[in-house]
Amino acid sequence: LDPPPLPFKVHPLDSNTSYVFRMNAINEEGSSGFTEPSGIGTTWTLPSSKEINPTFIKDGNNIIVTFNNFPRNCTSVTIYCCEAEAATSCITRNVTNLGETPKEVIISIEENKKYTVSFHYYQRDDIIYRSQHHIAEQSNYTLCIQLFFRCVLIRRLRLI
């Protein structure tokens, strides 16, 4: 049986630079000689916090996520919307059409539950950024409108 492959980090590498690697194994029996060169791999710069700035609000039974931009190397984003009480109960949405921004994604939720929202940004199959979980809060604007209508409704009920 072959042993499992072991990851090996090579650093420092320069961003946006192409590299080719060859491997040589050495053990108590000697050297294996070098492998054929690997395919060309290109490094990239991780996104800055200015590139990672989606906004999200809870609006009734929806969480509305707005992306104002996407990192340069990003090919897709996965949104995780999880119940705060049961983090294993999550709704996911994959955003692959990263064309024009702002881009809005609406996720239907149960209205009276608390939810957290987090994001994974990908370049092909590699995660290039993973956000923290944040509580999805009711927007002040929506809350104001809901309170206004409740106040109007209560006043009308009192007048009758």
Disulfide bonds with the S-S distance in Angstrom:
Cys82-Cys90 2.01
